[in-house]
Amino acid sequence: MQIWLNEQAYSPSAATNLLALVAELALPEKAVAIAIGGDIIPRSQWQETALTDGIQVAVFQAIAGG
């Protein structure tokens, strides 16, 4: 399977849902937002949101600043 992750082709090794993708990418769950097709997916739905071939995923990380 190949997905589009932040507009770049990516083939997840074992991830089948958004929660597994976050773990595979070693991202901190609390400082990340994920959108599919431009729609933000609530963290409570990450486990039930399946990755499918060709899906467009955007990952945003919170950055502290002043």
Buried (B, 14 or more C-beta within 10 A) or exposed (E): EEBEBEEEEBEBEEBEBBBBBBEEEEBEEEEBEBEBEEEEBEBEEBEEBEBEEEBEBBBEEEEEEE
